[in-house]
């Protein structure tokens, strides 16, 4: 079982999140952090996945690769920032992302953007993870 080094913070004065996230996450002192760049749906060979669902799967596969390299997993993710070109694609994104989250409930932010670095990109995701060794 992973070291639980963060805890959700909420209040009865706030709405309970209606999705797989927390209003806030507290990280205990002494954690080491991993900050990813904005990841997009690109394969190792540089080609891009087609469509929001395939791009989301590729992004979360790539996030898992980075987490493993840092000796972490999704339970260590404390923040996810997502940039969508079309907010109407959010349900498809959420469905593709769900299997990767498992029981993790990081803080999340979703932003709608006019475009990303390439015209076929639909989504970009950054994560912040923290772990105590």
PAVOSE-560167 format. One record per atom (N, C-alpha, C): z, y, x; residue in one letter. Coordinates in pm, whole numbers, padded with zeros to 5 digits, always signed. Atoms other than C-alpha are relative to their C-alpha. Layout:
N
ZYXA
...
END
This chain:
133
+00000-00118+00085X
+00000+00000+00000X
+00000+00124+00089X
+00007-00118-00084X
-00093+00341+00141X
+00129+00082-00007X
-00114-00091-00006X
+00174+00587+00248X
-00022+00113-00101X
+00013-00108+00098X
+00228+00820-00048X
+00068+00124+00058X
-00054-00117-00066X
+00268+01154+00123X
-00025+00127-00078X
+00018-00119+00082X
+00174+01386-00158X
+00041-00033-00143X
-00041+00024+00137X
+00287+01434-00513X
-00061+00106-00091X
+00053-00096+00097X
+00136+01595-00822X
+00110+00097-00042X
-00090-00103+00051X
+00298+01917-00937X
-00056+00048-00133X
+00041-00052+00129X
+00287+02022-01299X
+00119+00069-00064X
-00106-00069+00073X
+00495+02206-01556X
-00024-00019-00148X
+00019+00006+00145X
+00557+02175-01929X
-00063+00128-00054X
+00062-00126+00041X
+00426+02532-01940X
-00151-00001+00019X
+00143+00013-00024X
+00078+02408-01836X
-00058-00115-00081X
+00070+00108+00066X
-00177+02194-02013X
-00010-00119+00094X
+00021+00122-00077X
-00188+01833-01894X
-00149-00013+00028X
+00143+00012-00028X
-00520+01781-01714X
-00065-00107-00088X
+00067+00096+00087X
-00765+01610-01952X
-00087-00101+00074X
+00084+00090-00080X
-00942+01430-01667X
+00077-00056+00117X
-00065+00069-00113X
-00872+01245-01342X
+00040+00094+00113X
-00044-00093-00103X
-00709+01532-01156X
+00141+00046-00029X
-00133-00060+00011X
-00378+01708-01100X
-00014+00151+00004X
+00001-00147-00007X
-00298+02074-01153X
+00024+00049+00142X
-00032-00037-00138X
-00157+02090-00800X
+00051-00124+00072X
-00049+00109-00084X
-00070+01857-00513X
+00086+00061+00110X
-00086-00041-00110X
+00219+01901-00273X
-00011-00103+00112X
+00008+00088-00117X
+00180+01756+00078X
+00127+00022+00081X
-00121-00008-00082X
+00496+01675+00272X
-00034+00053+00139X
+00022-00048-00138X
+00534+01843+00614X
-00030-00115+00095X
+00029+00098-00103X
+00396+01659+00914X
-00125-00082-00023X
+00123+00075+00027X
+00075+01529+00759X
-00112+00048+00092X
+00123-00042-00066X
-00253+01530+00946X
-00106+00012-00110X
+00098-00033+00103X
-00547+01669+00750X
-00141-00035+00044X
+00143+00019-00020X
-00914+01584+00716X
-00072+00092-00097X
+00082-00089+00081X
-01154+01850+00589X
-00145-00041+00020X
+00142+00033-00016X
-01511+01743+00517X
-00084+00125-00019X
+00099-00102+00031X
-01815+01961+00517X
-00047-00027-00143X
+00061+00026+00129X
-02010+01991+00194X
-00097-00117+00016X
+00085+00119-00010X
-02162+01645+00154X
-00098-00005-00116X
+00104+00010+00102X
-02487+01590-00033X
-00053-00144-00002X
+00051+00136+00021X
-02674+01282-00153X
-00111-00038+00096X
+00099+00035-00102X
-02855+01208+00172X
+00040-00130+00069X
-00022+00128-00068X
-02893+00866+00328X
+00005+00022+00151X
-00010-00009-00146X
-02837+00794+00698X
-00134+00036+00063X
+00132-00029-00056X
-03214+00815+00757X
-00052+00139-00037X
+00039-00136+00034X
-03224+01169+00615X
-00070+00016-00134X
+00063-00010+00131X
-03392+01085+00285X
+00107+00024-00106X
-00095-00038+00104X
-03233+01206-00037X
-00007-00093-00119X
-00007+00076+00125X
-03117+01013-00340X
-00058+00084-00111X
+00057-00070+00115X
-03284+01101-00670X
+00100+00005-00114X
-00082-00014+00119X
-03079+01238-00958X
+00148+00011+00029X
-00142-00029-00016X
-02719+01332-01009X
+00084-00125+00024X
-00084+00120-00014X
-02573+00980-01046X
-00018-00062+00138X
+00025+00060-00132X
-02739+00841-00732X
+00053+00090+00111X
-00052-00092-00101X
-02647+01153-00535X
+00153-00007+00004X
-00147+00010+00003X
-02283+01128-00651X
+00048-00128+00068X
-00038+00128-00062X
-02264+00761-00549X
-00015+00010+00151X
+00021-00014-00145X
-02412+00838-00205X
+00106+00091+00062X
-00101-00092-00052X
-02173+01130-00157X
+00134-00071+00013X
-00131+00065-00006X
-01866+00921-00241X
-00001-00120+00095X
+00010+00103-00105X
-01990+00634-00024X
+00018+00065+00137X
-00012-00070-00128X
-02023+00885+00261X
+00142+00054+00021X
-00140-00044-00010X
-01677+01029+00184X
+00086-00117+00044X
-00078+00118-00038X
-01534+00677+00206X
-00020-00037+00147X
+00026+00026-00142X
-01703+00629+00545X
+00083+00094+00087X
-00077-00097-00077X
-01542+00948+00676X
+00150-00027-00010X
-00142+00031+00017X
-01203+00857+00530X
+00039-00121+00085X
-00031+00118-00082X
-01216+00513+00696X
+00005+00035+00148X
+00000-00041-00140X
-01304+00673+01031X
+00128+00073+00038X
-00126-00072-00023X
-00988+00884+00994X
+00121-00085-00037X
-00107+00091+00042X
-00782+00578+00889X
+00067+00050-00127X
-00046-00047+00131X
-00753+00714+00535X
-00081-00070-00107X
+00078+00046+00115X
-00871+00621+00188X
+00014+00105-00111X
+00003-00098+00108X
-00918+00795-00146X
+00141+00041-00046X
-00137-00038+00039X
-00541+00788-00210X
+00054+00115+00083X
-00043-00110-00086X
-00507+01043+00071X
-00070+00132-00034X
+00073-00121+00036X
-00749+01292-00088X
+00089+00086-00091X
-00084-00091+00077X
-00557+01594-00216X
-00081+00107-00072X
+00083-00103+00063X
-00847+01821-00313X
-00147-00041+00005X
+00145+00020+00007X
-01209+01776-00427X
-00061+00128-00056X
+00074-00117+00046X
-01442+02073-00459X
-00145-00044-00021X
+00135+00046+00035X
-01771+02000-00637X
-00085+00118-00042X
+00098-00104+00032X
-02078+02222-00664X
-00115-00066-00074X
+00107+00057+00082X
-02321+02135-00945X
-00105+00106-00029X
+00108-00091+00034X
-02660+02294-00996X
-00009+00016-00152X
+00007-00004+00147X
-02648+02208-01369X
+00127-00060-00058X
-00127+00047+00054X
-02307+02184-01537X
-00020-00103-00111X
+00028+00102+00103X
-02470+01979-01814X
-00001-00140+00061X
-00001+00131-00067X
-02485+01697-01554X
+00141-00046+00038X
-00137+00036-00035X
-02105+01695-01517X
+00043-00135-00056X
-00040+00133+00047X
-02054+01390-01745X
-00058-00114+00084X
+00062+00104-00084X
-02299+01184-01536X
+00067-00003+00137X
-00072-00008-00127X
-02126+01306-01219X
+00137-00067-00012X
-00134+00056+00020X
-01782+01216-01356X
-00005-00152-00013X
+00014+00145+00017X
-01900+00868-01455X
-00029-00069+00134X
+00034+00057-00132X
-02049+00802-01108X
+00118+00011+00096X
-00114-00023-00089X
-01737+00941-00936X
+00119-00089-00034X
-00120+00070+00049X
-01480+00748-01145X
+00038-00125+00079X
-00041+00120-00074X
-01494+00412-00962X
+00056+00029+00139X
-00047-00035-00134X
-01429+00586-00631X
+00140+00058-00002X
-00132-00061+00009X
-01120+00771-00752X
+00110-00103-00017X
-00107+00095+00028X
-00930+00466-00871X
+00115+00071-00066X
-00119-00066+00055X
-00575+00587-00938X
+00027+00136+00063X
-00020-00130-00065X
-00611+00894-00715X
-00021+00112-00103X
+00010-00116+00088X
-00556+01221-00900X
+00014+00128+00083X
-00007-00121-00082X
-00635+01497-00648X
-00020+00125-00086X
+00037-00126+00063X
-00658+01861-00742X
-00152+00011+00011X
+00147-00010-00001X
-01021+01934-00833X
-00045+00138-00046X
+00068-00122+00043X
-01244+02238-00864X
-00148-00033-00016X
+00143+00019+00027X
-01594+02231-01016X
-00065+00136-00014X
+00073-00127+00005X
-01834+02518-00955X
-00145-00023-00036X
+00143+00002+00031X
-02176+02583-01101X
-00068+00097+00097X
+00074-00083-00096X
-02424+02715-00843X
-00146+00006-00039X
+00141-00018+00033X
-02779+02844-00876X
-00088-00103+00070X
+00078+00099-00076X
-02913+02613-00605X
+00078-00042+00122X
-00059+00049-00125X
-02820+02411-00300X
-00105+00012+00110X
+00085-00021-00118X
-02984+02387+00044X
-00140-00059-00014X
+00131+00062+00022X
-03275+02171-00082X
-00024-00006-00150X
+00024-00007+00145X
-03445+02195-00424X
+00029-00129-00078X
-00028+00123+00075X
-03389+01827-00512X
+00149-00035-00005X
-00143+00027+00003X
-03014+01840-00447X
+00060+00052-00130X
-00064-00034+00126X
-02808+01842-00767X
+00149+00025+00017X
-00144+00005-00016X
-02457+01817-00620X
+00038+00009+00147X
-00060-00002-00132X
-02247+01896-00313X
+00151-00012-00020X
-00143+00026+00016X
-01887+01780-00263X
+00072+00014+00134X
-00090-00010-00115X
-01610+01869-00016X
+00132-00066-00039X
-00134+00050+00028X
-01277+01690+00014X
+00095+00042+00112X
-00110-00019-00094X
-00945+01758+00182X
+00093-00118-00020X
-00090+00116+00004X
-00728+01458+00267X
+00117+00028+00094X
-00119-00014-00084X
-00379+01436+00416X
+00071-00133+00008X
-00068+00127-00019X
-00191+01143+00564X
+00111+00014+00104X
-00107+00013-00099X
+00135+01073+00743X
-00020-00130+00074X
+00014+00122-00080X
+00111+00823+01026X
+00134-00062+00027X
END
